[in-house]
Amino acid sequence: MKPRDVSGNNTKNAGKMNQTIVSYYFSRNTLIVFAVFLIAILFLFSFLAIIFSKFIWITILFLSVLSMLLFILIPPFIKSIISFNANQPALILSNENLTDNINHRILKWSEIKKISNYKSSKSANFIAINVNNPKLVAQKVKNPMQRFKMTLNKLIYGFSFSIQPNIIKCNNTELLNTLNEFHTKYK
């Protein structure tokens, strides 16, 4: 495979003989939309908590749900913003592995069983990645929330984890094709 430019992203010869690296970067627009979404959720739940402040148990419920949502959504968003500001790629494909800076994991191509497109609804479209040994890959994940999410993905959807192409500045079909091309060639 020759080094090539994919969707305006960096592709370079990494100094090693025949080492191909393809990098995909975070989408600024998606990060802005997600920030607006988080702010809207914060204001909505705060507003509802104020409206129902006469009923203490409803206020506690709203604040609990808000806290849980923020606890789950804010850390990955902050990591994505930091990576975006540092101009770090969201995905790096090389001869040896797939580096996923969105989910913060590195997978060797030999660990990946299948890469496919998964469409759960009209708006939710992502790339599903099945691994050969989900338990072994889950053991490498240090964050217990991500490990739990990985287990749930396997139980509910049938794949180990996913990449959301909407957070990456690229053509979704081309990203899927490039991932499959690397997987086929280097597994």
Backbone as ProteinMPNN parsed JSONL, in Angstrom:
{"seq_chain_A": "MKPRDVSGNNTKNAGKMNQTIVSYYFSRNTLIVFAVFLIAILFLFSFLAIIFSKFIWITILFLSVLSMLLFILIPPFIKSIISFNANQPALILSNENLTDNINHRILKWSEIKKISNYKSSKSANFIAINVNNPKLVAQKVKNPMQRFKMTLNKLIYGFSFSIQPNIIKCNNTELLNTLNEFHTKYK", "coords_chain_A": {"N_chain_A": [[0.845, -1.171, 0.0], [0.632, 2.122, -0.903], [1.683, 5.177, 0.651], [-0.907, 7.464, 1.215], [-3.094, 10.266, 0.841], [-5.835, 10.627, 2.859], [-8.987, 11.779, 2.857], [-8.112, 14.425, 3.258], [-6.424, 14.204, 5.4], [-3.445, 13.546, 7.348], [-0.975, 11.566, 5.878], [1.825, 9.611, 5.984], [5.172, 8.499, 5.39], [6.629, 6.736, 7.807], [9.328, 6.618, 8.405], [10.273, 4.075, 8.933], [10.965, 1.227, 6.951], [8.67, 0.841, 4.406], [6.55, 1.601, 6.072], [3.366, 2.585, 6.676], [1.314, 5.237, 7.583], [-1.793, 6.417, 8.449], [-3.689, 9.131, 9.361], [-6.5, 10.329, 11.102], [-8.383, 13.135, 12.013], [-10.019, 14.944, 14.725], [-13.336, 16.234, 14.388], [-14.123, 19.539, 14.279], [-16.622, 20.814, 14.127], [-18.429, 18.858, 15.06], [-17.594, 18.607, 17.712], [-18.274, 21.14, 18.664], [-21.08, 21.116, 18.36], [-21.678, 19.055, 20.141], [-20.849, 20.234, 22.529], [-22.713, 22.313, 22.751], [-24.986, 20.74, 23.017], [-24.464, 19.488, 25.517], [-24.528, 21.74, 27.193], [-27.181, 22.531, 26.815], [-28.538, 20.339, 27.945], [-27.693, 20.591, 30.588], [-28.859, 23.096, 31.294], [-31.582, 22.472, 30.87], [-32.141, 20.397, 32.759], [-31.489, 21.778, 35.088], [-33.37, 23.847, 35.005], [-35.751, 22.347, 35.156], [-35.397, 21.247, 37.683], [-35.576, 23.53, 39.251], [-38.211, 24.333, 38.717], [-39.673, 22.196, 39.782], [-39.035, 22.395, 42.444], [-40.589, 22.482, 44.703], [-41.321, 19.936, 45.189], [-39.394, 17.909, 46.738], [-38.333, 15.333, 46.296], [-38.561, 14.986, 43.536], [-36.884, 16.986, 42.635], [-34.461, 16.041, 43.634], [-34.3, 13.719, 42.123], [-34.069, 14.789, 39.477], [-31.63, 16.181, 39.732], [-29.956, 14.054, 40.336], [-30.085, 12.485, 37.995], [-29.034, 14.342, 36.21], [-26.439, 14.62, 37.27], [-25.451, 12.019, 36.837], [-25.545, 11.893, 34.009], [-23.736, 13.935, 33.346], [-21.451, 12.917, 34.563], [-20.96, 10.706, 32.978], [-20.795, 11.75, 30.347], [-19.101, 14.05, 30.253], [-16.199, 13.539, 30.847], [-15.115, 11.99, 28.514], [-15.625, 13.878, 26.553], [-14.089, 16.091, 27.331], [-11.534, 14.986, 27.073], [-11.513, 14.629, 24.308], [-11.648, 17.293, 23.437], [-9.216, 18.268, 24.436], [-7.433, 16.69, 22.96], [-8.123, 17.583, 20.402], [-7.362, 20.298, 20.541], [-4.633, 19.973, 20.894], [-3.988, 19.062, 18.477], [-3.952, 16.33, 17.992], [-4.338, 13.204, 16.378], [-7.512, 11.583, 15.888], [-7.804, 8.969, 15.091], [-5.296, 6.627, 14.295], [-3.873, 4.821, 11.818], [-1.703, 2.237, 11.263], [0.892, 0.038, 10.013], [1.22, -1.845, 12.026], [-0.799, -1.459, 14.01], [-4.049, -0.258, 15.137], [-4.641, 2.806, 16.367], [-6.726, 4.192, 18.556], [-7.69, 7.107, 19.547], [-10.019, 8.153, 20.423], [-11.47, 6.306, 21.937], [-9.386, 5.645, 23.487], [-7.506, 3.449, 23.121], [-5.291, 0.922, 21.905], [-5.076, -1.282, 19.305], [-3.812, -4.238, 17.941], [-3.706, -5.269, 14.557], [-4.038, -7.973, 14.262], [-5.551, -8.656, 16.453], [-8.073, -7.904, 15.849], [-11.163, -9.011, 14.754], [-13.322, -8.442, 12.997], [-14.42, -5.664, 11.059], [-17.032, -3.501, 10.673], [-19.865, -1.693, 9.306], [-22.325, -0.22, 11.321], [-25.648, 0.445, 11.707], [-27.931, 1.803, 13.703], [-30.156, 3.39, 13.795], [-31.804, 6.03, 11.945], [-30.166, 8.237, 12.442], [-28.023, 7.333, 13.97], [-25.028, 6.091, 13.227], [-22.323, 4.049, 13.067], [-18.99, 2.649, 13.273], [-18.472, -0.657, 13.782], [-16.408, -2.702, 15.748], [-15.225, -5.838, 16.053], [-13.452, -7.968, 18.173], [-11.02, -10.613, 18.4], [-10.59, -11.834, 20.908], [-12.454, -10.778, 23.262], [-12.352, -10.644, 26.087], [-9.627, -10.561, 26.716], [-8.854, -8.156, 25.497], [-10.492, -6.433, 26.946], [-9.316, -6.659, 29.448], [-7.036, -5.15, 29.124], [-7.991, -2.597, 29.174], [-8.004, 0.082, 31.299], [-9.822, 1.795, 32.518], [-12.686, 1.334, 34.402], [-15.317, 2.013, 33.659], [-15.213, 2.139, 30.856], [-14.527, -0.489, 30.359], [-16.823, -1.784, 31.264], [-18.664, -0.665, 29.476], [-17.705, -1.768, 27.124], [-18.262, -4.476, 27.557], [-21.059, -4.359, 27.693], [-21.617, -3.464, 25.066], [-20.84, -5.74, 23.638], [-22.7, -7.61, 24.571], [-25.223, -6.424, 23.936], [-25.111, -5.34, 21.263], [-23.427, -7.033, 19.878], [-20.796, -6.57, 19.195], [-17.443, -5.54, 20.115], [-16.467, -2.862, 20.541], [-16.991, 0.521, 19.368], [-16.473, 2.957, 16.772], [-17.234, 6.248, 16.375], [-17.902, 7.73, 13.497], [-18.805, 10.313, 13.051], [-17.549, 12.041, 14.767], [-15.132, 12.332, 13.724], [-13.182, 13.968, 11.295], [-13.897, 13.195, 8.296], [-14.782, 11.185, 5.41], [-17.284, 8.912, 5.914], [-17.695, 6.39, 4.637], [-15.31, 6.07, 3.254], [-13.533, 5.979, 5.404], [-14.334, 3.574, 6.653], [-13.74, 1.787, 4.558], [-10.955, 2.157, 4.373], [-10.136, 1.303, 6.923], [-10.894, -1.416, 6.763], [-9.266, -2.167, 4.643], [-6.658, -1.85, 5.725], [-6.922, -3.69, 7.812], [-7.325, -6.125, 6.439], [-4.92, -6.315, 5.029], [-2.875, -6.258, 6.999], [-3.419, -8.046, 9.077]], "CA_chain_A": [[0.0, 0.0, 0.0], [1.386, 3.364, -0.96], [1.144, 6.223, 1.508], [-1.841, 8.296, 0.477], [-3.843, 11.242, 1.609], [-7.203, 10.166, 3.028], [-9.923, 12.82, 3.301], [-7.417, 15.626, 3.703], [-5.7, 13.929, 6.632], [-2.028, 13.274, 7.162], [-0.462, 10.244, 5.584], [3.254, 9.815, 5.812], [6.062, 7.376, 5.548], [7.056, 6.986, 9.178], [10.753, 6.436, 8.616], [10.571, 2.658, 8.811], [10.774, 0.776, 5.586], [7.299, 0.473, 4.06], [5.629, 1.897, 7.172], [2.325, 3.509, 6.25], [0.504, 5.767, 8.675], [-2.905, 7.264, 8.029], [-4.24, 9.786, 10.548], [-7.786, 11.021, 10.997], [-8.458, 14.113, 13.094], [-11.332, 15.252, 15.29], [-14.151, 17.217, 13.681], [-14.403, 20.712, 15.118], [-18.067, 21.063, 14.13], [-19.081, 17.886, 15.938], [-17.275, 18.962, 19.096], [-19.07, 22.327, 19.007], [-22.473, 20.675, 18.513], [-21.763, 18.283, 21.38], [-20.751, 21.197, 23.634], [-24.026, 22.966, 22.841], [-25.883, 19.707, 23.542], [-24.212, 19.354, 26.958], [-25.016, 22.951, 27.86], [-28.647, 22.468, 26.778], [-28.956, 19.355, 28.957], [-27.454, 21.205, 31.896], [-29.895, 24.096, 31.541], [-32.888, 21.817, 30.943], [-32.304, 19.738, 34.055], [-31.48, 22.814, 36.129], [-34.669, 24.509, 34.925], [-36.759, 21.425, 35.688], [-35.176, 21.129, 39.129], [-36.109, 24.754, 39.869], [-39.677, 24.299, 38.597], [-40.217, 21.19, 40.693], [-38.343, 22.502, 43.731], [-41.557, 22.251, 45.779], [-41.321, 18.495, 45.437], [-37.975, 17.645, 46.976], [-37.9, 14.064, 45.714], [-38.413, 15.179, 42.088], [-35.664, 17.781, 42.482], [-33.34, 15.122, 43.858], [-34.256, 12.842, 40.955], [-33.506, 15.546, 38.355], [-30.215, 16.445, 39.988], [-29.243, 12.771, 40.246], [-29.969, 12.136, 36.578], [-28.09, 15.307, 35.64], [-25.097, 14.248, 37.725], [-25.052, 10.799, 36.13], [-25.276, 12.242, 32.613], [-22.489, 14.693, 33.281], [-20.371, 12.008, 34.944], [-20.703, 9.812, 31.849], [-20.526, 12.455, 29.099], [-18.079, 15.104, 30.311], [-14.787, 13.136, 30.706], [-14.659, 11.744, 27.14], [-15.699, 15.126, 25.793], [-12.916, 16.898, 27.695], [-10.375, 14.344, 26.436], [-11.582, 14.932, 22.872], [-11.304, 18.716, 23.274], [-7.771, 18.389, 24.665], [-6.779, 16.103, 21.78], [-8.367, 18.485, 19.274], [-6.52, 21.487, 20.717], [-3.235, 19.569, 20.733], [-3.905, 18.581, 17.1], [-3.689, 14.895, 17.986], [-5.304, 12.483, 15.547], [-8.529, 10.765, 16.546], [-7.445, 7.598, 14.716], [-4.036, 6.447, 13.573], [-3.76, 3.484, 11.244], [-0.339, 1.936, 10.838], [1.066, -1.369, 9.637], [1.146, -2.705, 13.204], [-1.987, -1.372, 14.852], [-5.05, 0.801, 15.068], [-4.613, 3.616, 17.581], [-8.016, 4.866, 18.675], [-7.595, 8.117, 20.597], [-11.373, 8.471, 20.879], [-11.739, 5.342, 23.008], [-8.118, 5.504, 24.21], [-6.987, 2.084, 23.083], [-4.463, 0.53, 20.766], [-5.329, -2.676, 18.946], [-3.059, -4.798, 16.82], [-4.626, -5.731, 13.517], [-4.292, -9.401, 14.48], [-6.553, -8.79, 17.516], [-9.382, -7.522, 15.315], [-11.836, -10.078, 14.015], [-14.143, -7.903, 11.918], [-14.769, -4.245, 11.093], [-18.223, -3.344, 9.836], [-20.708, -0.527, 9.531], [-23.507, -0.55, 12.108], [-26.617, 1.531, 11.675], [-28.995, 1.445, 14.634], [-31.324, 4.192, 13.438], [-31.486, 6.95, 10.855], [-29.101, 9.175, 12.793], [-26.89, 6.667, 14.616], [-24.259, 5.295, 12.289], [-20.958, 3.963, 13.552], [-18.187, 1.523, 12.81], [-18.381, -1.684, 14.818], [-15.164, -3.468, 15.711], [-15.214, -7.083, 16.819], [-12.104, -8.46, 18.428], [-10.941, -12.068, 18.529], [-10.701, -12.222, 22.307], [-12.938, -9.59, 23.966], [-11.925, -10.624, 27.492], [-8.231, -10.136, 26.748], [-8.829, -6.726, 25.175], [-11.119, -5.742, 28.083], [-8.349, -6.63, 30.547], [-6.082, -4.075, 28.851], [-8.648, -1.313, 29.431], [-7.834, 0.414, 32.714], [-11.003, 2.488, 33.007], [-13.769, 0.367, 34.614], [-16.51, 2.413, 32.898], [-15.019, 1.713, 29.469], [-14.569, -1.954, 30.357], [-18.242, -2.119, 31.384], [-19.279, -0.279, 28.204], [-17.271, -2.758, 26.146], [-19.025, -5.691, 27.842], [-22.437, -4.099, 27.269], [-21.642, -3.467, 23.599], [-20.76, -7.128, 23.174], [-23.967, -8.274, 24.89], [-26.379, -5.812, 23.277], [-24.962, -5.151, 19.821], [-22.679, -8.125, 19.274], [-19.422, -6.189, 18.878], [-16.704, -5.137, 21.304], [-16.539, -1.411, 20.696], [-17.323, 1.209, 18.123], [-15.888, 4.256, 16.459], [-18.268, 7.123, 15.824], [-17.254, 8.514, 12.447], [-19.228, 11.71, 13.032], [-16.626, 12.843, 15.573], [-13.893, 12.385, 12.954], [-13.279, 14.755, 10.067], [-13.625, 12.291, 7.184], [-15.906, 10.554, 4.742], [-17.525, 7.684, 6.674], [-17.487, 5.205, 3.8], [-13.879, 5.957, 2.987], [-12.907, 5.534, 6.652], [-14.623, 2.146, 6.793], [-12.962, 1.073, 3.538], [-9.536, 2.21, 4.74], [-9.968, 0.401, 8.069], [-10.95, -2.797, 6.265], [-8.077, -2.378, 3.814], [-5.54, -2.069, 6.648], [-7.166, -4.94, 8.543], [-7.09, -7.24, 5.524], [-3.513, -6.384, 4.637], [-1.906, -6.379, 8.091], [-3.837, -8.916, 10.19]], "C_chain_A": [[0.89, 1.233, 0.0], [0.823, 4.345, 0.059], [0.234, 7.122, 0.683], [-2.562, 9.234, 1.413], [-5.294, 10.786, 1.663], [-8.028, 11.303, 3.611], [-9.213, 14.051, 3.852], [-6.62, 15.429, 4.977], [-4.265, 13.545, 6.324], [-1.767, 11.807, 6.877], [1.022, 10.432, 5.354], [3.992, 8.493, 5.906], [6.781, 7.623, 6.862], [8.536, 6.745, 9.424], [11.161, 4.979, 8.567], [10.306, 2.256, 7.371], [9.334, 0.299, 5.399], [6.308, 0.651, 5.209], [4.629, 2.94, 6.685], [1.523, 3.941, 7.463], [-0.557, 6.68, 8.075], [-3.533, 7.818, 9.302], [-5.553, 10.476, 10.211], [-7.932, 11.914, 12.22], [-9.895, 14.354, 13.543], [-12.031, 16.326, 14.46], [-14.514, 18.354, 14.638], [-15.912, 20.943, 15.238], [-18.804, 20.115, 15.07], [-18.814, 18.21, 17.401], [-18.075, 20.186, 19.551], [-20.529, 21.942, 19.24], [-22.642, 19.906, 19.822], [-21.675, 19.197, 22.602], [-22.086, 21.91, 23.838], [-25.052, 21.994, 23.43], [-25.705, 19.545, 25.056], [-24.731, 20.561, 27.738], [-26.542, 22.952, 27.905], [-29.182, 21.485, 27.819], [-28.804, 19.938, 30.357], [-28.547, 22.216, 32.235], [-31.279, 23.467, 31.68], [-33.109, 21.185, 32.315], [-32.283, 20.739, 35.205], [-32.826, 23.529, 36.176], [-35.767, 23.625, 35.513], [-36.617, 21.256, 37.201], [-35.728, 22.351, 39.857], [-37.635, 24.745, 39.842], [-40.288, 23.348, 39.628], [-39.576, 21.249, 42.077], [-39.289, 22.325, 44.922], [-41.592, 20.778, 46.17], [-39.868, 18.037, 45.536], [-37.504, 16.352, 46.315], [-37.739, 14.165, 44.197], [-37.146, 15.989, 41.804], [-34.436, 16.896, 42.644], [-33.179, 14.181, 42.667], [-33.624, 13.558, 39.76], [-32.015, 15.798, 38.54], [-29.381, 15.167, 39.92], [-29.031, 12.361, 38.796], [-28.969, 13.065, 35.892], [-26.656, 14.948, 36.021], [-24.587, 13.011, 36.997], [-24.711, 11.095, 34.67], [-23.947, 12.979, 32.477], [-21.284, 13.82, 33.619], [-19.982, 11.104, 33.775], [-20.223, 10.577, 30.616], [-19.341, 13.421, 29.139], [-16.643, 14.585, 30.139], [-14.345, 12.801, 29.278], [-14.673, 13.009, 26.282], [-14.476, 15.999, 26.077], [-11.655, 16.311, 27.064], [-10.344, 14.638, 24.941], [-11.196, 16.377, 22.598], [-9.797, 18.915, 23.442], [-7.005, 17.839, 23.462], [-6.938, 16.996, 20.56], [-7.456, 19.706, 19.356], [-5.039, 21.175, 20.537], [-2.963, 19.048, 19.32], [-3.47, 17.113, 17.031], [-4.733, 14.203, 17.118], [-6.308, 11.7, 16.395], [-8.232, 9.284, 16.3], [-6.112, 7.61, 13.986], [-3.99, 4.996, 13.111], [-2.323, 3.294, 10.793], [-0.263, 0.462, 10.469], [0.847, -2.298, 10.829], [-0.203, -2.665, 13.908], [-2.917, -0.228, 14.472], [-4.984, 1.532, 16.403], [-5.872, 4.459, 17.59], [-7.939, 5.839, 19.844], [-8.967, 8.591, 21.072], [-11.705, 7.596, 22.083], [-10.495, 5.044, 23.845], [-7.667, 4.051, 24.303], [-6.188, 1.874, 21.811], [-4.714, -0.953, 20.529], [-4.416, -3.083, 17.804], [-4.073, -5.324, 15.812], [-4.967, -7.205, 13.707], [-5.326, -9.64, 15.581], [-7.97, -8.52, 17.013], [-9.937, -8.644, 14.453], [-12.566, -9.526, 12.796], [-14.397, -6.419, 12.149], [-15.949, -4.065, 10.15], [-18.961, -2.061, 10.181], [-21.936, -0.979, 10.311], [-24.42, 0.66, 12.113], [-27.794, 1.131, 12.55], [-30.277, 2.221, 14.372], [-30.916, 5.132, 12.314], [-30.302, 7.848, 11.18], [-27.867, 8.497, 13.386], [-26.213, 5.718, 13.634], [-22.83, 5.245, 12.808], [-20.285, 2.705, 13.051], [-17.998, 0.566, 13.977], [-17.088, -2.467, 14.636], [-15.295, -4.662, 16.644], [-13.772, -7.523, 16.992], [-12.151, -9.973, 18.624], [-11.182, -12.53, 19.96], [-11.141, -11.005, 23.133], [-12.471, -9.502, 25.423], [-10.486, -10.136, 27.624], [-8.109, -8.64, 26.472], [-9.427, -5.922, 26.327], [-10.161, -5.655, 29.27], [-7.325, -5.513, 30.367], [-6.659, -2.7, 29.182], [-8.606, -1.033, 30.926], [-9.081, 1.044, 33.32], [-12.161, 1.499, 33.173], [-15.052, 0.717, 33.857], [-16.392, 1.963, 31.442], [-15.055, 0.192, 29.352], [-16.023, -2.43, 30.419], [-18.977, -1.812, 30.077], [-18.936, -1.292, 27.112], [-18.053, -4.064, 26.314], [-20.479, -5.526, 27.406], [-22.567, -4.096, 25.75], [-21.664, -4.885, 23.059], [-22.088, -7.85, 23.413], [-25.14, -7.739, 24.064], [-26.251, -5.812, 21.757], [-24.199, -6.273, 19.124], [-21.277, -7.753, 18.826], [-18.776, -5.573, 20.109], [-16.724, -3.639, 21.558], [-16.773, -0.768, 19.343], [-16.536, 2.507, 17.996], [-17.006, 5.077, 15.84], [-17.625, 8.009, 14.764], [-17.675, 9.98, 12.426], [-18.327, 12.608, 13.873], [-15.29, 13.035, 14.849], [-14.139, 13.161, 11.666], [-12.885, 13.859, 8.888], [-14.926, 11.874, 6.516], [-16.091, 9.187, 5.401], [-17.249, 6.415, 5.874], [-16.011, 4.988, 3.525], [-13.118, 5.502, 4.232], [-13.114, 4.035, 6.844], [-13.802, 1.327, 5.796], [-11.475, 1.04, 3.881], [-9.248, 1.305, 5.935], [-9.957, -1.055, 7.613], [-9.737, -3.136, 5.403], [-6.85, -2.661, 4.687], [-5.703, -3.404, 7.368], [-6.867, -6.152, 7.671], [-5.606, -7.416, 5.226], [-2.579, -6.741, 5.794], [-2.321, -7.318, 9.221], [-2.984, -10.145, 10.353]], "O_chain_A": [[1.797, 1.355, 0.823], [-0.382, 4.351, 0.31], [0.582, 7.497, -0.436], [-2.626, 9.013, 2.622], [-5.918, 10.581, 0.622], [-7.787, 11.736, 4.738], [-9.679, 14.65, 4.821], [-6.179, 16.408, 5.579], [-3.918, 13.255, 5.179], [-2.285, 10.924, 7.561], [1.43, 11.321, 4.607], [3.482, 7.507, 6.439], [7.476, 8.629, 7.005], [8.952, 6.676, 10.581], [12.293, 4.672, 8.192], [9.511, 2.884, 6.672], [8.848, -0.547, 6.15], [5.327, -0.088, 5.297], [5.013, 4.052, 6.324], [1.104, 3.112, 8.271], [-0.257, 7.589, 7.301], [-3.87, 7.062, 10.213], [-5.69, 11.119, 9.17], [-7.638, 11.493, 13.338], [-10.851, 14.017, 12.845], [-11.385, 17.214, 13.902], [-15.139, 18.134, 15.676], [-16.416, 21.234, 16.323], [-19.706, 20.534, 15.795], [-19.711, 18.1, 18.237], [-18.503, 20.252, 20.703], [-21.143, 22.391, 20.208], [-23.634, 20.086, 20.528], [-22.352, 18.96, 23.602], [-22.534, 22.087, 24.971], [-25.887, 22.385, 24.246], [-26.69, 19.474, 25.791], [-25.305, 20.412, 28.816], [-27.132, 23.331, 28.916], [-30.169, 21.771, 28.496], [-29.688, 19.792, 31.201], [-29.097, 22.195, 33.336], [-32.066, 23.891, 32.526], [-34.137, 21.411, 32.953], [-32.993, 20.557, 36.195], [-33.36, 23.788, 37.255], [-36.611, 24.096, 36.276], [-37.615, 21.137, 37.911], [-36.283, 22.229, 40.949], [-38.279, 25.107, 40.827], [-41.295, 23.664, 40.261], [-39.577, 20.254, 42.803], [-38.836, 22.046, 46.032], [-41.856, 20.426, 47.32], [-39.206, 17.81, 44.523], [-36.378, 16.291, 45.823], [-36.873, 13.501, 43.627], [-36.425, 15.709, 40.847], [-33.483, 16.999, 41.872], [-32.059, 13.882, 42.251], [-32.745, 13.004, 39.1], [-31.233, 15.642, 37.602], [-28.227, 15.2, 39.492], [-27.939, 11.941, 38.412], [-28.153, 12.618, 35.087], [-25.763, 14.972, 35.174], [-23.426, 12.959, 36.589], [-23.706, 10.607, 34.153], [-23.14, 12.675, 31.598], [-20.218, 13.973, 33.023], [-18.808, 10.777, 33.604], [-19.334, 10.103, 29.909], [-18.649, 13.581, 28.134], [-15.911, 15.157, 29.332], [-13.294, 13.278, 28.851], [-13.834, 13.182, 25.398], [-13.896, 16.577, 25.158], [-10.803, 17.053, 26.574], [-9.278, 14.87, 24.372], [-10.49, 16.656, 21.629], [-9.177, 19.65, 22.674], [-6.042, 18.452, 23.002], [-6.005, 17.153, 19.772], [-6.85, 20.103, 18.361], [-4.276, 22.024, 20.077], [-1.843, 18.645, 19.007], [-2.725, 16.711, 16.138], [-5.901, 14.592, 17.132], [-5.982, 11.22, 17.48], [-8.392, 8.453, 17.194], [-5.839, 8.488, 13.168], [-4.059, 4.068, 13.918], [-1.791, 4.099, 10.029], [-1.243, -0.271, 10.6], [0.348, -3.411, 10.666], [-0.704, -3.697, 14.354], [-2.618, 0.619, 13.63], [-5.244, 0.94, 17.452], [-6.061, 5.329, 16.74], [-8.104, 5.444, 20.998], [-9.055, 9.357, 22.031], [-12.163, 8.086, 23.115], [-10.557, 4.273, 24.802], [-7.473, 3.501, 25.387], [-6.381, 2.547, 20.798], [-4.581, -1.773, 21.437], [-4.269, -2.357, 16.822], [-5.161, -5.767, 16.18], [-6.063, -7.639, 13.353], [-5.92, -10.717, 15.64], [-8.947, -8.868, 17.676], [-9.272, -9.153, 13.551], [-12.448, -10.066, 11.696], [-14.569, -5.974, 13.284], [-15.88, -4.428, 8.976], [-18.71, -1.432, 11.21], [-22.525, -2.013, 9.994], [-24.011, 1.762, 12.479], [-28.563, 0.238, 12.199], [-31.367, 1.75, 14.697], [-29.805, 5.037, 11.792], [-29.517, 8.186, 10.294], [-26.769, 9.048, 13.305], [-26.763, 4.68, 13.267], [-22.193, 6.285, 12.971], [-20.922, 1.818, 12.483], [-17.442, 0.924, 15.015], [-16.722, -2.844, 13.523], [-15.453, -4.515, 17.856], [-12.973, -7.452, 16.058], [-13.189, -10.536, 18.969], [-11.897, -13.505, 20.192], [-10.294, -10.276, 23.649], [-12.225, -8.408, 25.932], [-10.166, -9.381, 28.542], [-7.347, -7.941, 27.141], [-8.926, -4.846, 26.654], [-10.194, -4.678, 30.018], [-6.803, -4.988, 31.351], [-5.915, -1.753, 29.438], [-9.113, -1.82, 31.725], [-9.365, 0.849, 34.502], [-12.583, 0.884, 32.194], [-15.795, -0.178, 33.456], [-17.357, 1.466, 30.863], [-15.555, -0.349, 28.366], [-16.407, -3.363, 29.714], [-19.81, -2.598, 29.626], [-19.778, -1.629, 26.28], [-18.458, -4.682, 25.329], [-21.065, -6.437, 26.821], [-23.516, -4.659, 25.205], [-22.414, -5.196, 22.134], [-22.546, -8.611, 22.56], [-25.951, -8.512, 23.555], [-27.166, -6.232, 21.049], [-24.315, -6.441, 17.91], [-20.625, -8.541, 18.141], [-19.465, -5.137, 21.032], [-16.975, -3.202, 22.681], [-16.753, -1.435, 18.308], [-16.019, 3.059, 18.968], [-17.649, 4.641, 14.885], [-16.886, 8.936, 15.094], [-16.976, 10.81, 11.844], [-18.346, 13.827, 13.7], [-14.432, 13.796, 15.296], [-15.184, 13.018, 11.031], [-11.713, 13.768, 8.524], [-16.019, 12.172, 6.998], [-15.155, 8.389, 5.441], [-16.638, 5.475, 6.383], [-15.522, 3.859, 3.559], [-12.166, 4.728, 4.13], [-12.17, 3.312, 7.161], [-13.237, 0.294, 6.153], [-10.814, 0.017, 3.703], [-8.229, 0.616, 5.958], [-9.103, -1.834, 8.034], [-9.242, -4.263, 5.434], [-6.096, -3.597, 4.422], [-4.741, -4.158, 7.516], [-6.226, -7.1, 8.123], [-5.103, -8.538, 5.178], [-1.595, -7.453, 5.592], [-1.632, -7.378, 10.239], [-3.23, -10.953, 11.249]]}, "name": "protein", "num_of_chains": 1, "seq": "MKPRDVSGNNTKNAGKMNQTIVSYYFSRNTLIVFAVFLIAILFLFSFLAIIFSKFIWITILFLSVLSMLLFILIPPFIKSIISFNANQPALILSNENLTDNINHRILKWSEIKKISNYKSSKSANFIAINVNNPKLVAQKVKNPMQRFKMTLNKLIYGFSFSIQPNIIKCNNTELLNTLNEFHTKYK"}
